[in-house]
Every structure is written in structure tokens, then in C-alpha cells.
């Protein structure tokens, strides 16, 4: 039984006892003694608030400070420093702003120690403006001040401004330390600024900071991001003390540079050497394996992870699902879905949102809908993801319905919400609805449309054939039109064969994107379709003279957990002869069913028979044929293409789906197409 606390002690003895309890970690007794003091002085308040902060009891520290202010006490720099540190750890922006306001009110905002702490506090709260204010209030700035503001710019998504502040730091005569360098190198990584990264590397060598594991790890990451894996390896091999962080960074570096075998080998060596693996180690290797298509290896490692006592956490699930999304690994995504279900992660909004997007990107929209329906609480990101999922599958009406439900549920939309809704309207020819949503942004929701929203409106009008209206919309925009806006209009010119407007739009695109071959290819195709061979040839000549090459089209399909990729006229597949025979036989059946090859999509001056042969070689037809040949009782295949599906292939796949009696899903660069019984979900509008 604990002894009773003494009462009516002199203030200095009470303070001494409180300090003793705080130093021993018995904060409950310290608080009980504090509460018995009739009028505790500022020193007592500061002692207890500081103790709460040191023991990661941020909420208690902030609440006690609130009580101090409510009874009219004026804080000093020490108590402010303690509550600022509590706000830093908790990430509570409202309380952080209150602490800063008090610092200004009582004249402590010029204090270097407190000012540095407040910059870091706002950085942890992702509040750049607050950090800038705290930084600008300092009359004297040291290396910590500059490092904190540089780090804040980078963590808040402004790496270029972070580099600018880093340069100003040098001009101010402040020499960076190891923390400065490890904080600013990620900016070089994000911007792929190899030259500046090498300059910083030189400074590291010159000043002897290479032994610092954080600096070395940041350099490895910088070189890896800039695709200089040899330099990354050199730094890693030169490190005397390699910790778990440096190993994790190197594993990610190998994956990022397309060397998954080395990443897996390093991880296995770490296990053999009994390295103390952490969650970051497992998450790096799992997401990397899924991302690089090594699904079985990743699933084996997932089992090993659990056997080693590491239960996949939210970060594991989210990062792995993101990797499955990027690599269209449906099998891996389903395994993670099973884990989420078995281990009761159904209340984890972040993991379920990642699951929704994974299924949508893999062509399984119904599974996305089921995952969405399982969610107990839906935040803005969850609603946005489901809206975008429907939009990419061409379900504009459903995207609008979800948007209405989102508003009724009380969840506030953001800029991304409107991008998703407008995109859905453009794919479903919902012109009036799209314009209404766009106009409501600033008037109803107080969100100013940005360049992307304006581009969506241009796309909506262009897809509906209202080309002159789209052109006028661009000319009357309050912000400068981006290449995506002009590109949407050029796409409309291609569909509706408006050559005159296409020339005007292409000329504008050539000015703002002189090195984008896609613009030249689009204009050339429009001219070829108009039988303007000479002008089309001139456009292609400009491309050749500039050394530009069109991105080659390719399609891929997954069969037996292996991804098979095809390009036009591909003969590399070991079953190529069977594939072309299948297409030849299928062609006969399709013609009997009423299919006529649309040779308009052969952009060369060839005769009719040659054009038909060329159409048969398109990558999406090869991938679909291979998928059908390997159905093994399944009723659906999913094919992916990096470019827009051509009109003839689109028409042909409708016939193939009807003749074979299967559902064929094709995702091109614009959207998903669901082919069934001779029809496509896009209603021939894409």
C-alpha cells in the first residue's frame, strides 16, 4: 500500500517532492501532490508539464497547460518549450497554434531555442505557413533553425523551396551539419536533382561526414532515385557501420533500379546474419517483390514475416496493396484482402481504401464496391477513391450518385473529389451534369477550380463533339491552359475529324510541349485519316529531325501468375504460331458474324489486304487471343495496354467476346472497357 501524501508542505518542499516523483517516473503521485497544493507556483506547473512531455503523455501535458492559462497564469519560455514539444509529438495543430500565439503574446517568439522548437512543431503538424512565421520571427538563426525550415519545406511537399532555403543557409554563413544534409538530400531525390546531390556528396566527403549512417543512407536513396545504382552500391560498401536503416534503403534502391534479385539476396543475407529486422525491412521487401512481379516470393515472405513474430500492420497492408495496384497483381491483392478479413482490419479505413483502389486498377470494380460497402466509416479519401474507381471504369452516373451520397453523409469534398466526378462525366457524355458540378465548386463548395478541373471540362465538351465551345472555354479560362487541356481538345478533333481546329490546337501544343512526340503523332494520325498524306509526312519528318520517337504500344495479360507482354507484330512468344492461327480462325468467324475490319486505323498508305493483315498484328489482339487460349474454365480475362485502344481492335474484341462467350476487360491509357455479348461498357465512346 502506498504511503499517504503529506499535506500543507511549504512550497519548496512540495516542489522537491514533485520533482522526485517525476524523476522516478511516478507521475500519478506527482499529480496527486500537485493537486493538493492550494496555489502552485509557475515552477511547479512547469515541472509537471515537462514531466508529462518527457514521458510521452502529450495529452496530459497540453491539458495541464490549458488549465494553467485558464486560471490566468502567464507562461515563461520553459513551460512554453515543454508544451511546444508536446504539440510536436502529438501533431495537434490547434494546440500548436495556441502555443505559438501565447509565445507571441508574451514576447518569447524571438527566443532562439523556443523559435527552433516551434518551427519543428509546425513541420510535424504539416503547417508550412506556421513554420515560416516562426522562422521569420527569429532575429538570429542557427543551423537548427535553417535545418528545421528546410526539412519542413521537403516534408510538406515543396522540395524545390527546401533547396532554395538550403542555398540561403549557405549565403547566411551557416555551415550545414549531418542533420541538415540528411534532411535536404530527400529533396534532391524527389526532384531527381543528381547534380546538386553530387555537390552535397562532395561536401560530405570533404567534411568527413560520410561516417554518419543517416547521411550515407540519404545519399544511397538519392543516387538510387536518380537511377545511379552503382554509386549507391559504392556508398553502401564504403560504410563502416551499416545499420538496419542503411540495409532497408539499399533494398529499396535495388527494387527501384530493376534489380529485385539483389534486393531479395541482401534480405536473405540479413536473415542469415541474424540482423534485427524491423517493420520497415519487411515492408520494403514485400512491396518491392509485389511491385516487381515476384508474387509467389512475396507471399512466401509474408508467411515468414508472421512466423518471425511480425504481424503485418497498417503500413504493411497499405504499402503492399499499393504495390499490387501499381503492378496489377490481383492474386497478391486477394491474399492481402484475405488477411484483412481474417485479422479484423475491417475498421482500418486506410487499408480498406487501398484495397478498393487495388481492385479497381485490376479491373474488378464489383470487388471494389464490396470493400467500400464493408467500411464502417468513410472519410474523404475513401469516397474519392470509390468515385475515381467508377470514373476510370466509365460509370459516370454511379460517380455522380456517390458524390451526392458523400454530400448527404456530411463528408466535405476536396479538389480531388471534383476531379474524379468530372472525369466520370467526361467518360459518360454527361455534359450538363459535368458543367453543373464544375460551376458548383466555387459557388457552393468554396473550392477554386484548378488547371486539372478546367482540363476535365475541356475533355467533357470535346468528347461530346462541342469542339468550338471547348476552344472558347480554353480561351476564356482565368488560368493558363495546361497541355492536358489542349490535348483533350486535340483528342476531340481526332474523333470528330476537325482538321482545321486540330492544326490550331497542335500548333499551340508544339509551343508549350516542343519535345512531346505524342502531339506530333496525334496530328499526323488526324491528317492521315483525312488522306492528307503529304502534310502527315511533313509532321513525321519534324519528329525525326528533332530525334523524337513515339512511345511503342504494348499490351500484357497475366496467365498462371506470369505476365506475358506483346507488341505489334510480336513473334517472341513461344506460342506465337498458335496465337496467329487462333486470330486467323477467329477472323473468319467474326466476318461471318458481320465484322468488317476498319482499315482507317492503319496509319499508312497501304492497299486494303495489307491493312487488314496489319490490324491483325495489334498488341491488344495478341494479348486477348493468348488470354482466351489459356482460360482454363474461367469466364473472364483482363488485358492492359499502355496506349489508347484502337477503334478496330475495340470493334473486333466485341465480336470475340460474343463468339467465345466470355467477358473481356481491357484497360487502356484512358479507361476500362468491359466487353460482353458483343457490347462494350463505354458504348463505343472513349
LINPEHU-V121210 format. One record per residue. N is the residue number from 0. PHI is phi in radians with two decimals (NA if undefined). D_LAST is the distance of its C-alpha to the last C-alpha in Angstrom with 1 decimal. Layout:
BEGIN
n->{N,N}
phi->{PHI,PHI}
d_last->{D_LAST,D_LAST}
END
This chain:
BEGIN
n->{0,1,2,3,4,5,6,7,8,9,10,11,12,13,14,15,16,17,18,19,20,21,22,23,24,25,26,27,28,29,30,31,32,33,34,35,36,37,38,39,40,41,42,43,44,45,46,47,48,49,50,51,52,53,54,55,56,57,58,59,60,61,62,63,64,65,66,67,68,69,70,71,72,73,74,75,76,77,78,79,80,81,82,83,84,85,86,87,88,89,90,91,92,93,94,95,96,97,98,99,100,101,102,103,104,105,106,107,108,109,110,111,112,113,114,115,116,117,118,119,120,121,122,123,124,125,126,127,128,129,130,131,132,133,134,135,136,137,138,139,140,141,142,143,144,145,146,147,148,149,150,151,152,153,154,155,156,157,158,159,160,161,162,163,164,165,166,167,168,169,170,171,172,173,174,175,176,177,178,179,180,181,182,183,184,185,186,187,188,189,190,191,192,193,194,195,196,197,198,199,200,201,202,203,204,205,206,207,208,209,210,211,212,213,214,215,216,217,218,219,220,221,222,223,224,225,226,227,228,229,230,231,232,233,234,235,236,237,238,239,240,241,242,243,244,245,246,247,248,249,250,251,252,253,254,255,256,257,258,259,260,261,262,263,264,265,266,267,268,269,270,271,272,273,274,275,276,277,278,279,280,281,282,283,284,285,286,287,288,289,290,291,292,293,294,295,296,297,298,299,300,301,302,303,304,305,306,307,308,309,310,311,312,313,314,315,316,317,318,319,320,321,322,323,324,325,326,327,328,329,330,331,332,333,334,335,336,337,338,339,340,341,342,343,344,345,346,347,348,349,350,351,352,353,354,355,356,357,358,359,360,361,362,363,364,365,366,367,368,369,370,371,372,373,374,375,376,377,378,379,380,381,382,383,384,385,386,387,388,389,390,391,392,393,394,395,396,397,398,399,400,401,402,403,404,405,406,407,408,409,410,411,412,413,414,415,416,417,418,419,420,421,422,423,424,425,426,427,428,429,430,431,432,433,434,435,436,437,438,439,440,441,442,443,444,445,446,447,448,449,450,451,452,453,454,455,456,457,458,459,460,461,462,463,464,465,466,467,468,469,470,471,472,473,474,475,476,477,478,479,480,481,482,483,484,485,486,487,488,489,490,491,492,493,494,495,496,497,498,499,500,501,502,503,504,505,506,507,508,509,510,511,512,513,514,515,516,517,518,519,520,521,522,523,524,525,526,527,528,529,530,531,532,533,534,535,536,537,538,539,540,541,542,543,544,545,546,547,548,549,550,551,552,553,554,555,556,557,558,559,560,561,562,563,564,565,566,567,568,569,570,571,572,573,574,575,576,577,578,579,580,581,582,583,584,585,586,587,588,589,590,591,592,593,594,595,596,597,598,599,600,601,602,603,604,605,606,607,608,609,610,611,612,613,614,615,616,617,618,619,620,621,622,623,624,625,626,627,628,629,630,631,632,633,634,635,636,637,638,639,640,641,642,643,644,645,646,647,648,649,650,651,652,653,654,655,656,657,658,659,660,661,662,663,664,665,666,667,668,669,670,671,672,673,674,675,676,677,678,679,680,681,682,683,684,685}
phi->{NA,-1.25,-1.13,-1.16,-1.33,-1.20,-2.15,0.99,-1.38,-1.05,-0.91,-1.20,-1.30,-1.05,-1.11,-1.10,-1.15,-1.05,-1.06,-1.07,-1.09,-1.13,-1.14,-1.50,1.54,-1.56,-1.29,-1.14,-1.21,-1.07,-1.20,-1.07,-1.18,-1.07,-1.20,-1.46,-1.34,-1.11,-2.37,-1.11,-1.46,-1.07,-1.09,-1.14,-1.00,-1.08,-1.04,-1.27,-1.09,-1.09,-1.14,-1.02,-1.12,-1.10,-1.71,1.03,-1.84,-1.09,-1.07,-1.13,-1.11,-1.17,-1.11,-1.18,-1.14,-1.06,-1.12,-1.02,-1.26,-1.12,-1.57,1.65,-1.22,-1.65,-1.26,-1.84,-1.14,-1.29,-1.21,-1.13,-1.08,-1.15,-1.25,-1.11,-1.12,-1.14,-1.14,-1.08,-1.26,-1.40,1.24,-1.45,-1.16,-1.07,-1.20,-1.10,-1.14,-1.18,-1.09,-1.13,-1.07,-1.14,-1.07,-1.20,-1.04,-1.78,1.35,-1.76,-1.26,-1.58,-1.18,-1.10,-1.08,-1.19,-1.06,-1.06,-1.12,-1.27,-1.06,-1.13,-1.05,-1.19,-1.11,-1.17,-1.52,1.01,-2.02,-1.09,-1.06,-1.11,-1.11,-1.10,-1.10,-1.09,-1.17,-1.19,-1.29,-1.38,-1.38,-2.15,-2.17,-1.87,-1.10,-1.19,-1.03,-1.15,-1.08,-1.12,-1.26,-1.07,-1.08,-1.11,-1.01,-1.17,-1.21,-1.57,1.57,-2.16,-1.09,-1.13,-1.21,-1.10,-1.15,-1.11,-1.14,-1.11,-1.15,-1.10,-1.05,-1.13,-1.14,-1.41,1.45,-1.69,-1.48,-1.18,-1.89,-1.11,-1.18,-1.02,-1.20,-1.22,-1.48,-1.61,-1.03,-1.03,-1.16,-1.09,-1.12,-1.13,-1.61,0.91,-1.58,-1.15,-1.05,-1.16,-1.03,-1.20,-1.09,-1.12,-1.05,-1.06,-1.12,-1.08,-1.11,-1.09,-1.63,1.29,-1.58,-1.10,-1.31,-1.27,-1.13,-1.25,-1.14,-1.08,-1.10,-1.16,-1.15,-1.02,-1.10,-1.09,-1.15,-1.12,-1.11,-1.51,1.07,-1.99,-1.17,-1.11,-1.12,-1.08,-1.10,-1.06,-1.12,-1.07,-1.18,-1.44,-1.18,-1.35,-1.94,-1.60,-1.74,-1.13,-1.11,-1.13,-1.14,-1.08,-1.11,-1.19,-1.08,-1.08,-1.11,-1.09,-1.09,-1.12,-1.77,1.26,-2.15,-1.11,-1.08,-1.16,-1.11,-1.13,-1.08,-1.11,-1.10,-1.15,-1.15,-1.05,-1.18,-1.10,-1.50,1.01,-1.15,-1.40,-1.19,-2.15,-1.07,-1.08,-1.08,-1.15,-1.11,-1.12,-1.23,-1.18,-1.13,-1.15,-1.15,-1.08,-1.09,-1.59,1.49,-1.57,-1.07,-1.13,-1.04,-1.12,-1.15,-1.09,-1.16,-1.08,-1.17,-1.07,-1.01,-1.23,-1.15,-1.44,1.65,-1.77,-1.47,-0.90,-1.76,-1.03,-1.13,-1.04,-1.07,-1.17,-1.19,-1.20,-1.13,-1.11,-1.12,-1.10,-1.11,-1.16,-1.77,0.90,-1.57,-1.16,-1.07,-1.09,-1.08,-1.15,-1.08,-1.18,-1.02,-1.06,-1.12,-1.02,-1.20,-1.17,-1.87,1.00,-1.64,-1.21,-1.64,-1.52,-1.07,-1.12,-1.15,-1.17,-1.12,-1.10,-1.14,-1.01,-1.20,-1.07,-1.09,-1.10,-1.23,-1.57,1.54,-1.90,-1.13,-1.09,-1.17,-1.05,-1.09,-1.14,-1.12,-1.13,-1.18,-1.30,-1.23,-1.36,-2.22,-2.18,-1.60,-1.02,-1.14,-1.11,-1.08,-1.02,-1.09,-1.22,-1.13,-1.13,-1.02,-1.18,-1.13,-1.21,-1.67,1.39,-1.64,-1.10,-1.09,-1.17,-1.08,-1.16,-1.09,-1.08,-1.06,-1.12,-1.11,-1.06,-1.13,-1.14,-1.33,1.59,-1.44,-1.41,-1.32,-2.19,-1.04,-1.16,-0.96,-1.22,-1.08,-1.13,-1.13,-1.12,-1.09,-1.09,-1.11,-1.18,-1.36,-1.98,1.08,-1.64,-1.19,-1.07,-1.11,-1.11,-1.14,-1.12,-1.10,-1.07,-1.19,-1.34,-0.98,-1.44,-1.32,-1.80,-1.79,0.99,-2.04,-1.32,-1.05,-1.74,-1.07,-1.18,-1.14,-1.09,-1.10,-1.09,-1.13,-1.03,-1.12,-1.03,-1.19,-1.17,-1.13,-1.51,1.48,-1.58,-1.19,-1.11,-1.14,-1.14,-1.11,-1.15,-1.06,-1.09,-1.14,-1.72,-1.11,-1.35,-2.09,-1.19,-1.17,-1.58,-0.97,-1.15,-1.17,-1.11,-1.13,-1.09,-1.17,-1.12,-1.09,-1.13,-1.09,-1.16,-1.13,-1.75,0.97,-1.69,-1.20,-1.07,-1.19,-1.04,-1.08,-1.11,-1.15,-1.09,-1.03,-1.17,-1.14,-1.09,-1.29,-1.58,-2.35,-1.11,-1.92,-1.66,-1.15,-1.03,-1.16,-1.17,-1.13,-1.06,-1.10,-1.03,-1.12,-1.08,-1.20,-1.11,-1.08,-1.54,1.11,-1.64,-1.05,-1.09,-1.16,-1.12,-1.11,-1.11,-1.12,-1.15,-1.13,-1.04,-1.05,-1.10,-1.09,-1.52,1.29,-1.61,-2.23,-1.22,-1.12,-1.20,-1.35,-2.57,-2.27,-2.51,-2.47,-1.72,-2.28,0.95,1.12,-2.15,-1.56,-1.93,-1.89,-2.29,-2.10,-1.04,1.18,-1.13,-2.21,-1.36,-1.16,-1.11,-1.85,-0.98,-1.05,-1.17,-1.12,-1.21,-1.16,-1.03,-1.15,-1.14,-1.13,-1.12,-1.03,-1.12,-1.12,-1.16,-1.14,-1.13,-1.49,1.96,-1.32,-2.16,-1.00,-1.66,-1.29,-1.07,-1.53,-1.68,-1.55,-2.48,-1.53,-2.02,-1.41,-1.01,-1.15,-1.11,-1.12,-1.08,-1.09,-1.13,-1.04,-1.12,-1.56,-1.04,-1.06,-1.17,-1.19,-1.10,-1.18,-1.11,-1.04,-1.12,-1.12,-1.13,-1.12,-2.06,-1.12,0.95,1.53,-1.35,-1.88,-2.64,-2.22,-2.20,-2.10,-2.07,-2.34,-1.40,-2.07,-1.18,-1.17,-1.38,-1.06,-1.17,-1.09,-1.04,-1.17,-1.10,-1.18,-1.05,-1.16,-1.08,-1.09,-1.26,-1.17,-1.39,1.38,-2.19,-1.64,-2.03,-1.90,-2.16,-1.83,-1.79,-1.26,-1.82,-2.98,-1.68,-2.05,-1.90,-1.71,-2.80,0.94,1.47,-2.22,-2.13,-1.06,-1.45,0.95,1.04,-2.28,-2.62}
d_last->{76.8,75.8,78.8,78.7,77.5,80.2,80.3,81.8,81.6,82.0,78.7,79.2,79.8,76.8,74.6,76.2,75.5,71.9,71.4,73.0,70.7,67.6,68.7,69.3,65.9,67.4,65.3,66.1,69.8,69.1,67.2,70.0,72.6,70.5,70.1,73.9,74.6,75.3,74.1,72.4,72.4,69.4,70.3,70.0,66.6,65.4,66.8,65.0,61.7,61.8,62.7,59.7,57.4,59.0,58.5,54.8,55.6,53.4,53.2,57.0,57.5,55.2,56.8,60.2,59.4,58.0,61.4,63.3,61.5,61.9,65.7,65.9,66.4,65.5,63.8,64.9,62.8,63.5,62.2,59.1,58.5,58.6,56.2,53.8,53.8,53.1,50.1,48.9,48.9,47.5,44.7,45.8,44.6,46.4,49.7,49.0,48.7,51.9,53.8,52.8,53.8,57.2,57.6,57.2,59.4,62.3,61.9,60.8,57.5,59.2,60.6,59.2,59.1,57.6,55.1,53.9,53.5,51.5,49.1,48.5,48.2,45.4,43.6,43.7,42.4,39.5,40.9,40.9,42.5,45.4,46.0,46.1,48.6,50.8,50.7,51.5,54.4,56.2,58.9,59.4,56.6,57.2,55.1,53.9,52.7,50.6,49.3,48.2,46.3,44.7,43.6,42.3,40.0,38.6,38.3,36.6,33.9,35.5,36.7,37.2,39.5,41.2,42.1,43.3,45.6,46.8,47.8,49.5,51.4,52.9,53.8,55.5,57.8,56.5,56.3,53.4,54.4,52.7,50.8,49.5,48.3,46.6,44.9,43.6,42.5,39.4,38.3,38.6,36.6,33.7,33.7,34.5,37.5,39.6,42.2,43.3,43.2,45.6,47.8,48.0,48.8,51.6,52.9,52.9,54.9,57.3,58.0,58.3,55.5,54.0,55.9,53.9,51.5,49.0,48.9,48.7,45.8,43.9,44.6,43.3,40.1,39.7,40.3,38.0,35.1,35.8,35.7,39.5,40.5,43.8,45.0,43.8,45.9,48.8,49.0,48.7,51.5,53.7,53.6,56.9,55.9,52.5,51.5,48.8,46.5,46.8,46.1,43.0,41.7,42.5,40.6,37.5,38.1,38.2,34.9,33.3,34.6,33.5,37.0,36.7,39.8,41.9,40.6,41.4,44.8,45.7,44.9,47.1,49.9,49.7,50.3,53.1,54.8,54.5,52.6,52.0,48.3,46.5,43.2,41.6,42.7,41.2,37.9,37.6,38.2,36.0,32.9,33.5,33.9,30.7,28.8,30.3,29.5,33.2,32.4,35.7,37.8,36.2,36.9,40.5,40.9,39.7,42.5,45.0,44.0,45.0,48.1,49.1,49.2,46.0,43.8,40.1,39.7,36.8,36.2,36.3,33.8,31.4,31.7,31.4,28.3,26.7,27.6,26.2,22.9,22.8,23.8,21.8,25.3,25.0,28.6,30.0,28.0,29.4,32.9,32.6,31.4,34.5,36.7,35.4,36.3,39.6,40.8,39.9,37.4,35.6,36.8,35.3,32.4,31.4,31.4,29.5,26.8,26.5,26.3,23.5,21.4,22.5,21.5,18.0,17.5,19.0,16.6,19.3,18.2,21.1,23.5,22.2,22.9,26.3,27.2,26.3,28.5,31.3,31.6,34.7,33.8,30.5,30.4,27.9,26.4,26.1,24.3,22.0,21.2,20.4,18.2,16.2,16.1,14.5,12.0,10.9,10.8,8.6,12.0,12.3,15.4,17.1,16.6,18.4,21.0,21.8,22.1,24.6,26.5,26.7,28.4,30.7,31.8,33.1,30.9,30.1,26.6,26.3,24.0,21.7,21.4,19.9,17.5,16.2,16.2,14.6,11.7,11.3,11.7,9.0,6.3,8.5,9.5,12.9,14.2,17.9,17.8,16.2,18.8,21.5,20.8,20.8,24.1,25.6,25.5,28.6,30.3,30.2,29.5,31.2,28.4,27.8,24.2,23.8,21.8,18.8,18.8,19.0,16.1,13.9,15.3,14.5,10.8,11.1,13.0,11.1,7.7,10.3,12.2,15.1,15.6,19.4,19.3,17.1,19.6,22.5,21.2,21.3,24.7,26.1,24.9,28.0,26.9,26.0,22.4,21.1,19.3,16.1,16.3,17.1,14.4,11.7,13.6,13.8,10.1,10.2,13.3,11.8,9.4,12.3,15.0,17.1,19.4,22.0,20.0,18.3,21.8,22.8,19.9,20.4,24.1,23.7,21.6,24.4,26.9,25.5,24.1,26.4,26.0,22.3,21.6,17.8,18.4,20.7,18.5,15.6,18.2,19.9,16.9,16.5,20.2,20.4,18.0,20.4,23.3,24.7,26.0,28.7,26.7,24.0,27.0,28.5,25.3,25.5,29.2,28.8,26.8,29.6,32.3,30.9,30.6,26.9,25.0,21.3,20.2,20.4,17.6,18.8,17.9,20.3,21.4,24.4,27.2,30.6,29.9,29.3,26.1,25.6,23.6,22.6,22.0,21.6,24.7,26.0,29.6,30.7,30.1,33.4,31.7,30.0,32.1,31.2,27.5,27.6,30.0,27.6,24.7,27.3,28.5,25.0,24.2,27.2,26.3,22.8,24.3,26.8,24.0,22.5,20.1,20.2,19.1,16.8,18.9,17.0,15.2,18.8,19.5,23.2,25.9,26.8,28.0,26.1,27.6,27.0,23.3,23.0,24.9,22.7,19.5,21.4,22.0,18.5,18.7,16.1,18.1,21.3,20.3,19.2,22.4,24.5,23.2,24.0,27.4,28.3,27.2,30.9,30.5,27.3,24.7,21.6,20.4,18.0,16.8,15.6,14.3,15.0,12.5,9.0,9.2,10.3,9.7,13.2,13.2,10.2,12.5,15.6,14.8,14.5,18.0,19.3,18.6,20.4,23.2,24.0,23.5,21.7,18.7,16.5,14.4,12.4,11.5,10.1,10.5,7.5,7.7,9.5,8.9,12.1,13.5,16.6,18.9,16.6,13.6,10.4,10.0,6.3,8.2,6.4,3.8,0.0}
END
